[in-house]
Amino acid sequence: MIASCLCYLLLPAARLFRALSDAFFTCRKNVLLAKSSSPQVEGAFAMAPRGLDQEECEGLLQQWREEGLSQVLSTVNEGPLVDKGLAQSSLALLMDNPGEQDAASEDKWSNRQLSDLRAAENLEEPFPEVLGEESLPEVENPMWASVPMQTGPQYADCAVLPMGALATEQWEEDPAVMAWSIAPEPVPQEEAPIWPFEGLGQLQPPPMEIPYHEILWREWEDFSTQPDAQGLEAGDGPQFQFTLMSYNILAQDLMQQSSELYLHCHPDILNWNYRFANLMQEFQHWDPDILCLQEVQEDHYWEQLEPSLRMMGFTCFYKRRTGCKTDGCAVCYKPTRFRLLCASPVEYFRPGSELLNRDNVGLVLLLQPLVPEGLGQVSVAPLCVANTHVLYNPRRGDVKLAQMAILLAEVDKVARLSDGSHCPIILCGDLNSVPDSPLYNFIKDGELQYRGMPAWKVSGQEDFSHQLYQRKLQAPLWPSSLGITDCCQYVSSCHPKRSERRKYSRDFLLCFRFCDIACQRPVGLVLMEGVTDTKPERPAGWAESVLEEGVSEPEPDFSRTVGIIQHCLHLTSVYTHFLPQHGRPEVTTMPLGLGMTVDYIFFSAESCENGNGTDRRLYQDGTLKLLGRLSLLSEEILWAANGLPNPFCSSDHLCLLASFGMEVTAP
């Protein structure tokens, strides 16, 4: 009779115990996930969070059973207050930090209560049968431990964070995978304590997050064996192959000025020493032949980046932004692969111009590929590489178009050959414009009708159509004093040079001695007898006008089109800006959690029609062939990695990487 009453009284207590147990482990799981999203970085490695301590679990459950049983035994006197008291005591326990409990708390448990608890375990009807519940399956979860990662001496400040449970041997050997790593040997677990409830499975720590390197895994897309639009293999014939990377590395000064954009990041991963080491390891892993960087802080460039890149075999050129800005653009190349022909820094700032009063810059290099000696007497065309960072302001599309016109005019001048054609061109950088925007289409299609277009629409970054006042683009877009035509060419480049200079010989000058203008008395000439009072007499047979038609050549015709700008460089994008396997658009950055593409690599190639819709390469290869590219990621994937920057990617932009091939011809 007493046993039956005890079981009847234990029923609500057991249910409440089960609910509180689930609530505790749910709370504990949230704490673990919060800690794992922003790990503490210190030294050459970071501690990975492990599961609950077995002694802690045992002591916690014993304390719950103690409180629950003591409340149940007093049910006869207290009546319905049992559930309330048990809930209050357990809730107070949940509010405490489990990590602060120690072995001293076990002394508070009385022997009488433990003996009563053991007696309750030997009831005629066990808890699972009373509750009518099925036993929970055991969850297997590997234990995690800290793994020190080896780093080079020059990158001693690089903090390495844990990798994931699904890391393979190949990823562990990869030097670029420096974020999460599973321990080679699992940590031995202590012997599981005796579980008092027969048939009820013991709760296990929740599974860990997916590691960063698995979330941010980027595949290399190889096009070297795919036929082009004419059915020819991209790898036919000898080629000069090279790789190019474009990367906005996030200047530290700009990050600190806009700190509200990086509230989701742990302070440790925003430290420049940590970011610099991560960036250098990324450069080392991909090992490009040409490196185009944006947002390069000047002091960091001269003190750390340039010396480190020089040690890696690069020759670097840097252009700081105009005025008092502290960042700029850099183009680095390996002198073992290329020889510099010329370097041309580009200033977009024009004093006194309201349109071109911004401090953005660009950099254009003309490189001569160095062919290996084993190929014999062969030659490769020069390569023009342009790098820029265009104005960000989404409302000033007119400024963006004017800056792009200056860059294209400089590229046209540097890349123009003696026969009027252009050598292969690569244009890359942060253009602060989204795909299929008017600015993007202008670069890719070579023409844009801009008259009457709202200025905010040029880049497509934001929609300001709701605003009452909208700046409209007027023709001409930039003043003629800029010296650039609507075809994005310098005026001097649009007209042939004079066949020969005029020869001002003595006989030629004497022809003007008695011309009409020479026989006229100048206004204001002081009359002096015998000096200025005579009028020159034209000799008989002397023409009144001599060679007047050839005295001066007409000025070059600098006509402006009405609301249309063009260029003739035939550029196309390396990326398609869409991930077919995910059905999502590609993104290169995530400002305020919104993914978008603003970074590009354009190269000279003829566009072609894609009738069947199956060919992924919507262009016709020319002298410059695209052999491969590093895939980009979707917004959802970057969300899963806590956005950008994160412990794996130390910039708020993703790097762009492409491989090219150039035709090698016999002289």
Phi and psi in degrees as a GROMACS rama.xvg file:
@    title "Ramachandran Plot"
@    xaxis  label "Phi"
@    yaxis  label "Psi"
@TYPE xy
-63.8731  -40.3572  ILE-2
-62.7658  -40.6167  ALA-3
-65.0597  -43.1124  SER-4
-62.8537  -39.7172  CYS-5
-63.8047  -42.357  LEU-6
-63.0252  -40.481  CYS-7
-63.722  -38.1573  TYR-8
-74.9421  -28.5183  LEU-9
-74.7153  -17.4841  LEU-10
-59.3627  -55.3233  LEU-11
-65.1515  -32.5101  PRO-12
-66.2598  -39.5793  ALA-13
-64.804  -40.679  ALA-14
-64.0584  -43.6241  ARG-15
-64.9722  -39.257  LEU-16
-59.1211  -42.6658  PHE-17
-64.2754  -41.8213  ARG-18
-65.6328  -43.6313  ALA-19
-66.6869  -35.1178  LEU-20
-62.6173  -45.3163  SER-21
-62.6436  -40.9386  ASP-22
-64.4752  -38.9952  ALA-23
-63.5512  -48.2207  PHE-24
-69.7189  -29.35  PHE-25
-65.383  -44.3091  THR-26
-61.5778  -42.6122  CYS-27
-62.8047  -37.2699  ARG-28
-63.6176  -42.8145  LYS-29
-63.1619  -38.321  ASN-30
-63.7429  -42.0073  VAL-31
-63.4889  -44.9651  LEU-32
-64.9127  -37.4437  LEU-33
-64.6494  -38.8202  ALA-34
-68.9068  -37.7042  LYS-35
-72.2983  -23.8901  SER-36
-73.7145  -24.5489  SER-37
-134.764  75.254  SER-38
-69.453  150.773  PRO-39
-79.5486  131.107  GLN-40
-109.786  127.446  VAL-41
-156.396  130.949  GLU-42
73.8107  -150.448  GLY-43
-88.106  -4.02678  ALA-44
-154.692  169.871  PHE-45
-125.137  151.524  ALA-46
-78.515  130.45  MET-47
-88.1816  140.246  ALA-48
-65.375  136.535  PRO-49
-107.393  174.227  ARG-50
-72.7772  178.252  GLY-51
-64.0504  143.484  LEU-52
-67.3776  137.004  ASP-53
-64.1534  -39.6362  GLN-54
-64.5765  -36.69  GLU-55
-64.4994  -44.3607  GLU-56
-60.4196  -44.7388  CYS-57
-63.6726  -45.8314  GLU-58
-65.5305  -37.215  GLY-59
-65.6827  -45.2602  LEU-60
-68.1043  -36.9251  LEU-61
-64.93  -37.8982  GLN-62
-66.5608  -39.4534  GLN-63
-62.6067  -44.5372  TRP-64
-63.8006  -37.0458  ARG-65
-62.0212  -49.1987  GLU-66
-65.6632  -42.6161  GLU-67
-64.8824  -41.978  GLY-68
-70.4407  -39.1275  LEU-69
-64.0939  -36.2397  SER-70
-70.0572  -37.7088  GLN-71
-66.969  -40.5934  VAL-72
-64.8854  -23.8911  LEU-73
-96.0111  15.6139  SER-74
-65.8379  -34.6085  THR-75
-60.3566  -36.9127  VAL-76
-87.0065  -36.9309  ASN-77
-94.7942  -21.4888  GLU-78
69.4591  -131.177  GLY-79
-71.8837  -3.08677  PRO-80
-76.0394  -5.1071  LEU-81
-62.567  -51.5633  VAL-82
-60.6663  -39.3307  ASP-83
-65.9236  -43.8272  LYS-84
-66.0224  -41.3989  GLY-85
-64.3832  -39.5279  LEU-86
-65.8651  -40.6762  ALA-87
-66.4115  -43.5037  GLN-88
-66.2534  -40.867  SER-89
-69.4168  -36.7402  SER-90
-64.3572  -39.022  LEU-91
-62.7472  -36.4507  ALA-92
-65.6924  -38.8893  LEU-93
-65.7842  -30.3241  LEU-94
-74.7314  -18.629  MET-95
-77.2521  158.705  ASP-96
-82.1177  119.11  ASN-97
-61.2887  -27.7084  PRO-98
-70.4689  -13.5928  GLY-99
-91.6221  -2.91538  GLU-100
-75.4861  148.02  GLN-101
-136.466  -178.399  ASP-102
-69.9821  -17.3375  ALA-103
-66.6737  -23.7736  ALA-104
-67.4054  -20.248  SER-105
-67.8765  -25.0083  GLU-106
-68.2494  -17.0431  ASP-107
-78.7053  -12.998  LYS-108
-83.4475  125.867  TRP-109
-82.2536  152.098  SER-110
-65.3398  -32.1854  ASN-111
-64.205  -43.9788  ARG-112
-66.5016  -37.771  GLN-113
-66.2241  -39.105  LEU-114
-66.5018  -39.2348  SER-115
-62.3947  -36.5363  ASP-116
-67.2409  -41.1532  LEU-117
-66.0622  -34.6516  ARG-118
-66.5906  -36.2133  ALA-119
-67.7187  -26.8398  ALA-120
-69.8452  -23.7152  GLU-121
-96.5225  27.2695  ASN-122
-65.3344  160.244  LEU-123
-65.1437  -35.2916  GLU-124
-115.372  111.406  GLU-125
-66.2446  163.629  PRO-126
-58.8316  -44.6093  PHE-127
-59.2978  -35.8293  PRO-128
-72.6018  -35.3494  GLU-129
-66.885  -43.2744  VAL-130
-79.2191  -20.0154  LEU-131
67.9247  34.4951  GLY-132
-110.62  154.756  GLU-133
-87.9189  154.05  GLU-134
-73.7842  145.768  SER-135
-83.1049  139.804  LEU-136
-71.1905  148.766  PRO-137
-74.989  143.029  GLU-138
-106.671  124.064  VAL-139
-88.0165  130.316  GLU-140
-143.449  124.487  ASN-141
-70.7406  145.161  PRO-142
-77.3437  148.621  MET-143
-112.034  147.747  TRP-144
-144.775  163.642  ALA-145
-76.8076  138.371  SER-146
-124.428  109.972  VAL-147
-68.4897  131.207  PRO-148
-102.764  142.471  MET-149
-79.6105  132.577  GLN-150
-128.699  156.271  THR-151
-69.6418  161.26  GLY-152
-65.5942  -31.9464  PRO-153
-78.2633  -8.03923  GLN-154
-120.96  41.6863  TYR-155
-68.5502  -21.5677  ALA-156
-84.879  -0.251871  ASP-157
-75.5286  121.531  CYS-158
-89.3301  133.932  ALA-159
-112.257  131.021  VAL-160
-104.653  163  LEU-161
-63.7798  155.111  PRO-162
-97.8001  -145.116  MET-163
-128.76  173.114  GLY-164
-73.2805  -18.7278  ALA-165
-100.375  13.8256  LEU-166
-67.5265  134.993  ALA-167
-96.6998  171.661  THR-168
-64.0571  -33.4063  GLU-169
-64.428  -41.3366  GLN-170
-67.9249  -36.3573  TRP-171
-65.7597  -31.9088  GLU-172
-81.0201  -15.6865  GLU-173
-73.6683  122.85  ASP-174
-67.6928  -19.9204  PRO-175
-78.767  -19.5165  ALA-176
-87.819  96.0449  VAL-177
-124.607  11.9241  MET-178
-89.7107  -79.2514  ALA-179
-109.651  142.281  TRP-180
-146.081  132.348  SER-181
-81.6065  148.711  ILE-182
-64.9695  139.183  ALA-183
-63.4589  -31.6159  PRO-184
-125.803  129.572  GLU-185
-65.5387  144.056  PRO-186
-70.9604  127.993  VAL-187
-64.867  133.754  PRO-188
-89.144  149.612  GLN-189
-71.5684  159.57  GLU-190
-64.0241  130.676  GLU-191
-63.5807  136.951  ALA-192
-70.2649  163.721  PRO-193
-66.8497  123.882  ILE-194
-88.9487  120.421  TRP-195
-72.6938  -20.8029  PRO-196
-99.8332  109.086  PHE-197
-67.2892  131.883  GLU-198
83.8089  -3.31648  GLY-199
-104.882  121.735  LEU-200
-69.2151  147.369  GLY-201
-79.4764  139.032  GLN-202
-72.152  140.982  LEU-203
-113.851  159.784  GLN-204
-59.8379  147.44  PRO-205
-67.761  154.965  PRO-206
-66.1305  151.955  PRO-207
-78.4728  169.509  MET-208
-66.6534  160.79  GLU-209
-68.019  132.029  ILE-210
-64.8119  156.731  PRO-211
-61.335  -42.6825  TYR-212
-67.9  -22.3953  HIS-213
-80.1689  -36.9109  GLU-214
-67.1932  -44.2283  ILE-215
-97.2758  24.0952  LEU-216
-68.2221  126.086  TRP-217
-116.511  128.902  ARG-218
-91.4247  151.313  GLU-219
-93.2162  122.173  TRP-220
-97.0369  115.535  GLU-221
-97.9104  122.714  ASP-222
-110.231  5.49116  PHE-223
-66.4469  -23.9498  SER-224
-104.537  1.44064  THR-225
-87.4911  138.404  GLN-226
-71.4602  149.245  PRO-227
-84.7929  -168.474  ASP-228
-63.9921  -23.6441  ALA-229
-95.5305  5.00196  GLN-230
85.088  8.23817  GLY-231
-92.1442  144.821  LEU-232
-71.4633  139.063  GLU-233
-66.0839  -21.5906  ALA-234
-96.7823  7.8007  GLY-235
-68.3007  135.262  ASP-236
78.7264  164.086  GLY-237
-68.6366  143.315  PRO-238
-137.765  150.286  GLN-239
-98.1147  110.584  PHE-240
-103.598  142.392  GLN-241
-154.719  163.342  PHE-242
-119.856  148.596  THR-243
-133.87  134.72  LEU-244
-119.08  136.427  MET-245
-118.973  131.304  SER-246
-151.959  122.917  TYR-247
-90.0915  109.303  ASN-248
-94.1592  4.94803  ILE-249
65.3676  97.2674  LEU-250
-63.0305  137.552  ALA-251
-63.8208  -38.0454  GLN-252
-62.9916  -43.3858  ASP-253
-65.6566  -36.0389  LEU-254
-65.5197  -40.6874  MET-255
-71.8869  -30.8499  GLN-256
-70.8504  -27.122  GLN-257
-119.006  52.281  SER-258
-64.175  -22.0497  SER-259
-66.4779  -16.5873  GLU-260
-79.9552  -10.4359  LEU-261
-125.717  29.8996  TYR-262
-67.8464  -22.1319  LEU-263
-78.7954  -6.68245  HIS-264
-98.2743  144.29  CYS-265
-70.1306  139.451  HIS-266
-56.6016  -31.2077  PRO-267
-64.2903  -37.0234  ASP-268
-79.8843  -8.5577  ILE-269
-93.5533  -5.04249  LEU-270
-65.4047  135.815  ASN-271
-64.607  -38.2439  TRP-272
-61.6613  -40.1875  ASN-273
-67.0461  -44.0392  TYR-274
-66.2319  -41.0735  ARG-275
-61.5554  -44.4958  PHE-276
-64.3767  -39.9251  ALA-277
-63.857  -42.3678  ASN-278
-63.4447  -42.756  LEU-279
-65.6032  -37.3875  MET-280
-67.3259  -34.1088  GLN-281
-66.9839  -40.6359  GLU-282
-63.4331  -42.2876  PHE-283
-64.4026  -38.8248  GLN-284
-67.8485  -50.1193  HIS-285
-79.0996  -25.9282  TRP-286
48.0809  61.0728  ASP-287
-74.1335  158.509  PRO-288
-84.6117  -27.7543  ASP-289
-130.224  133.343  ILE-290
-126.199  117.798  LEU-291
-111.782  117.135  CYS-292
-117.078  144.509  LEU-293
-122.218  160.749  GLN-294
54.2531  50.8002  GLU-295
-95.2482  112.615  VAL-296
-70.25  136.08  GLN-297
-62.71  -48.6432  GLU-298
-66.2887  -37.4207  ASP-299
-66.048  -33.2876  HIS-300
-65.4922  -51.2073  TYR-301
-74.0981  -30.7126  TRP-302
-89.2705  -30.7117  GLU-303
-129.19  -52.3276  GLN-304
-66.2975  -52.1526  LEU-305
-62.8001  -46.0553  GLU-306
-61.5839  -39.9301  PRO-307
-68.5474  -41.389  SER-308
-67.9439  -33.1659  LEU-309
-64.7624  -37.692  ARG-310
-65.6521  -27.7733  MET-311
-83.0241  -0.783344  MET-312
98.7124  18.3889  GLY-313
-100.641  148.539  PHE-314
-107.322  127.824  THR-315
-117.618  145.057  CYS-316
-127.068  137.684  PHE-317
-131.523  140.039  TYR-318
-131.817  113.007  LYS-319
-80.2501  151.527  ARG-320
-64.9284  157.208  ARG-321
-67.2414  154.86  THR-322
76.6979  -140.116  GLY-323
-98.1562  15.2086  CYS-324
-69.9899  149.051  LYS-325
-105.233  1.77727  THR-326
-123.954  171.09  ASP-327
-169.08  -160.48  GLY-328
-114.493  151.331  CYS-329
-138.359  142.541  ALA-330
-125.708  123.989  VAL-331
-122.418  141.168  CYS-332
-141.304  159.641  TYR-333
-92.3351  118.489  LYS-334
-65.5775  -13.9652  PRO-335
-75.906  -15.5292  THR-336
-111.273  -26.0055  ARG-337
-137.805  154.628  PHE-338
-119.95  132.66  ARG-339
-75.1899  128.887  LEU-340
-97.9405  -44.2125  LEU-341
-161.806  154.025  CYS-342
-128.769  130.284  ALA-343
-129.831  102.825  SER-344
-71.7234  146.62  PRO-345
-120.275  122.862  VAL-346
-103.653  125.866  GLU-347
-89.1653  -15.8188  TYR-348
-77.1893  132.682  PHE-349
-127.613  116.654  ARG-350
-59.8737  135.777  PRO-351
82.5891  -2.06331  GLY-352
-100.215  124.156  SER-353
-70.5866  -29.5155  GLU-354
-76.6143  -40.377  LEU-355
-112.346  60.3282  LEU-356
-111.264  19.7644  ASN-357
-100.72  164.787  ARG-358
-104.276  20.559  ASP-359
-76.5292  156.945  ASN-360
-139.28  172.223  VAL-361
-145.315  173.955  GLY-362
-148.335  127.715  LEU-363
-123.18  126.727  VAL-364
-121.678  141.95  LEU-365
-110.776  115.704  LEU-366
-115.077  142.707  LEU-367
-105.942  113.755  GLN-368
-61.6018  140.63  PRO-369
-99.7422  112.567  LEU-370
-82.3122  136.909  VAL-371
-57.982  148.223  PRO-372
-65.1346  -23.4361  GLU-373
-67.2365  -17.5408  GLY-374
-83.1047  -5.86133  LEU-375
81.1837  -153.093  GLY-376
-81.7583  85.0806  GLN-377
-130.236  165.789  VAL-378
-138.738  154.646  SER-379
-129.798  140.817  VAL-380
-65.6745  152.437  ALA-381
-63.0922  162.029  PRO-382
-123.663  127.718  LEU-383
-100.977  123.651  CYS-384
-119.056  123.437  VAL-385
-119.516  136.79  ALA-386
-133.527  136.114  ASN-387
-154.18  163.496  THR-388
-133.159  106.64  HIS-389
-82.4516  159.027  VAL-390
-51.4066  141.194  LEU-391
-83.3022  -38.4322  TYR-392
-42.3546  111.755  ASN-393
-66.2311  -20.5234  PRO-394
-83.6436  -15.4094  ARG-395
-107.804  65.261  ARG-396
-66.3648  -26.8923  GLY-397
-64.3581  -38.3031  ASP-398
-67.1836  -40.8865  VAL-399
-60.5921  -44.3748  LYS-400
-65.6181  -39.7818  LEU-401
-65.806  -41.5139  ALA-402
-63.4913  -40.9745  GLN-403
-66.7647  -34.633  MET-404
-64.0236  -39.9861  ALA-405
-64.0306  -43.7857  ILE-406
-64.1101  -43.6995  LEU-407
-65.5742  -35.1522  LEU-408
-65.6483  -38.8364  ALA-409
-68.1254  -40.8488  GLU-410
-63.394  -41.1914  VAL-411
-60.9304  -39.6159  ASP-412
-70.4705  -42.5976  LYS-413
-72.7054  -38.5134  VAL-414
-89.2035  -4.99408  ALA-415
-73.7165  130.622  ARG-416
-91.839  175.193  LEU-417
-65.5567  -28.0798  SER-418
-86.5439  5.3479  ASP-419
93.6548  -11.7894  GLY-420
-83.6278  -179.283  SER-421
-119.82  145.686  HIS-422
-76.6167  168.605  CYS-423
-55.6638  140.127  PRO-424
-127.252  138.812  ILE-425
-127.15  121.972  ILE-426
-118.562  123.732  LEU-427
-142.577  168.376  CYS-428
141.447  -173.232  GLY-429
-95.2411  105.039  ASP-430
-94.8595  -3.793  LEU-431
48.8279  45.9592  ASN-432
-147.464  144.639  SER-433
-91.7142  161.369  VAL-434
-59.4715  146.442  PRO-435
66.4309  13.0003  ASP-436
-78.8074  163.257  SER-437
-56.1391  -39.0487  PRO-438
-66.1364  -42.6745  LEU-439
-62.5718  -45.7428  TYR-440
-66.129  -31.994  ASN-441
-63.4712  -43.6687  PHE-442
-66.146  -40.699  ILE-443
-80.6456  -39.4537  LYS-444
-93.0277  -21.0226  ASP-445
85.2703  9.63757  GLY-446
-157.19  144.808  GLU-447
-149.6  129.303  LEU-448
-96.8443  109.912  GLN-449
-109.879  -12.6349  TYR-450
-61.9187  126.983  ARG-451
81.9924  -0.372143  GLY-452
-76.4126  135.633  MET-453
-60.9242  138.284  PRO-454
-63.5275  -34.2087  ALA-455
-68.4678  -21.3241  TRP-456
-77.3849  -15.7852  LYS-457
-61.9264  -44.1132  VAL-458
-93.83  -24.5634  SER-459
71.4238  14.9544  GLY-460
-71.119  -42.6902  GLN-461
-138.894  159.8  GLU-462
-105.3  112.567  ASP-463
-112.317  26.2508  PHE-464
-66.9509  -19.7571  SER-465
-78.4237  -13.714  HIS-466
-75.3306  145.286  GLN-467
-69.2148  -46.9563  LEU-468
-100.403  128.099  TYR-469
-131.872  127.504  GLN-470
-68.2269  127.869  ARG-471
-107.225  145.477  LYS-472
-79.5344  131.399  LEU-473
-113.338  155.581  GLN-474
-102.272  139.024  ALA-475
-74.6863  154.32  PRO-476
-71.926  -39.659  LEU-477
-127.424  156.255  TRP-478
-70.0713  154.322  PRO-479
-67.2152  -22.2108  SER-480
-64.2406  -15.7109  SER-481
-67.2217  -22.648  LEU-482
76.4192  22.9096  GLY-483
-124.391  130.522  ILE-484
-78.8285  174.127  THR-485
-73.0119  -4.84305  ASP-486
-96.2577  14.8513  CYS-487
56.5278  49.3948  CYS-488
-134.881  146.978  GLN-489
-66.029  146.999  TYR-490
-59.7245  -39.9397  VAL-491
-65.8233  -22.9972  SER-492
-85.3176  -12.5949  SER-493
-88.0294  -13.5034  CYS-494
-124.703  143.711  HIS-495
-66.5851  152.153  PRO-496
-70.7031  155.649  LYS-497
-62.943  139.853  ARG-498
-62.0443  -38.4314  SER-499
-156.662  155.945  GLU-500
-77.8615  145.73  ARG-501
-68.1172  136.38  ARG-502
-96.5726  112.413  LYS-503
-91.4565  76.7978  TYR-504
-82.9874  173.933  SER-505
-65.1827  -41.9096  ARG-506
-64.6823  -37.0685  ASP-507
-66.0659  -40.5132  PHE-508
-71.6773  -32.3635  LEU-509
-66.2157  -19.484  LEU-510
-65.3408  -20.5933  CYS-511
-99.5206  10.1246  PHE-512
-67.7155  -39.6055  ARG-513
-118.697  30.2852  PHE-514
-73.4534  168.833  CYS-515
-57.3795  -42.9375  ASP-516
-69.0411  -27.4079  ILE-517
-76.6509  -25.0661  ALA-518
-88.8022  -2.5182  CYS-519
-89.5839  140.855  GLN-520
-78.4988  123.655  ARG-521
-62.3738  143.686  PRO-522
-69.7672  132.483  VAL-523
86.0021  6.03801  GLY-524
-72.6584  128.87  LEU-525
-69.4208  130.777  VAL-526
-80.1404  119.902  LEU-527
-129.078  123.58  MET-528
-62.9477  131.611  GLU-529
80.9797  -6.0677  GLY-530
-121.49  -58.8764  VAL-531
-113.973  12.6113  THR-532
-95.7865  -1.38385  ASP-533
-102.748  153.683  THR-534
-112.196  130.027  LYS-535
-63.8606  138.113  PRO-536
-100.734  129.21  GLU-537
-75.7138  128.485  ARG-538
-63.645  157.295  PRO-539
-64.6538  137.279  ALA-540
82.7324  1.20965  GLY-541
-84.6688  126.047  TRP-542
-67.5661  143.829  ALA-543
-68.495  -33.9904  GLU-544
-129.497  123.632  SER-545
-116.959  120.995  VAL-546
53.8189  37.5229  LEU-547
-67.8894  -30.1338  GLU-548
-70.373  -27.2503  GLU-549
-102.742  7.95081  GLY-550
-66.3634  -42.711  VAL-551
-135.22  143.353  SER-552
-88.8152  146.557  GLU-553
-66.3604  146.55  PRO-554
-67.2371  151.344  GLU-555
-59.055  141.538  PRO-556
-74.458  108.833  ASP-557
-110.875  64.3205  PHE-558
-78.2387  146.5  SER-559
-110.053  135.511  ARG-560
-75.5288  165.072  THR-561
-97.4681  95.1121  VAL-562
73.1609  24.8456  GLY-563
-135.371  132.794  ILE-564
-121.541  149.646  ILE-565
-143.028  164.791  GLN-566
-151.943  161.426  HIS-567
-123.248  36.4779  CYS-568
-94.1517  -12.605  LEU-569
54.4346  67.9778  HIS-570
-104.524  147.906  LEU-571
-141.093  159.806  THR-572
-87.566  143.989  SER-573
-66.9588  -36.5708  VAL-574
-101.57  151.109  TYR-575
-92.9287  -9.58143  THR-576
67.4606  23.5182  HIS-577
-149.703  139.108  PHE-578
-104.183  99.064  LEU-579
-64.4295  -31.6287  PRO-580
-70.877  -23.946  GLN-581
-106.277  -14.5073  HIS-582
66.5556  28.784  GLY-583
-131.243  155.138  ARG-584
-73.5206  152.349  PRO-585
-73.9696  151.314  GLU-586
-133.527  148.333  VAL-587
-116.695  -10.4995  THR-588
-155.575  162.945  THR-589
-138.154  71.6951  MET-590
-70.5627  127.323  PRO-591
55.9425  31.4903  LEU-592
80.6028  3.61145  GLY-593
-103.64  114.599  LEU-594
-78.1446  139.175  GLY-595
-158.287  164.803  MET-596
-106.993  121.6  THR-597
-131.499  -6.89226  VAL-598
-104.472  140.529  ASP-599
-143.898  157.437  TYR-600
-127.403  110.73  ILE-601
-102.247  146.288  PHE-602
-141.88  157.349  PHE-603
-75.4028  117.661  SER-604
-163.133  150.36  ALA-605
-81.7594  130.708  GLU-606
-73.719  151.625  SER-607
-143.541  161.997  CYS-608
-76.9904  148.514  GLU-609
-118.405  84.0887  ASN-610
-68.2642  -44.4073  GLY-611
-83.9372  -14.4259  ASN-612
75.5181  8.19902  GLY-613
-101.245  -23.855  THR-614
-77.8721  124.054  ASP-615
-79.5188  -17.4487  ARG-616
-101.506  100.504  ARG-617
-91.9528  50.0625  LEU-618
-158.417  165.757  TYR-619
-109.366  121.468  GLN-620
-62.7884  141.594  ASP-621
-114.376  -134.363  GLY-622
-65.6566  -30.9932  THR-623
-102.903  123.855  LEU-624
-116.589  138.134  LYS-625
-85.6231  119.77  LEU-626
-101.274  -22.4021  LEU-627
179.956  168.882  GLY-628
-155.444  156.334  ARG-629
-90.3667  122.618  LEU-630
-64.5766  151.714  SER-631
-95.9941  -177.205  LEU-632
-122.176  165.626  LEU-633
-95.5501  168.144  SER-634
-63.6482  -39.1866  GLU-635
-63.3726  -38.4963  GLU-636
-66.4888  -42.1176  ILE-637
-68.7335  -31.3152  LEU-638
-62.2386  -40.3944  TRP-639
-65.0825  -22.726  ALA-640
-99.0719  19.0267  ALA-641
66.6476  29.8667  ASN-642
74.5825  -158.057  GLY-643
-129.91  139.848  LEU-644
-72.045  167.169  PRO-645
-146.194  176.728  ASN-646
-59.8015  -18.5954  PRO-647
-96.5361  -41.8022  PHE-648
-109.183  117.75  CYS-649
-95.5804  20.827  SER-650
-134.608  163.913  SER-651
-87.2969  9.79565  ASP-652
-126.917  153.481  HIS-653
-89.593  148.215  LEU-654
-77.2053  149.352  CYS-655
-111.313  135.004  LEU-656
-139.753  132.296  LEU-657
-142.389  151.944  ALA-658
-114.793  135.361  SER-659
-126.638  160.244  PHE-660
-132.047  138.986  GLY-661
-118.244  140.34  MET-662
-66.4159  136.173  GLU-663
-104.832  120.62  VAL-664
-117.48  154.235  THR-665
-80.4391  146.122  ALA-666
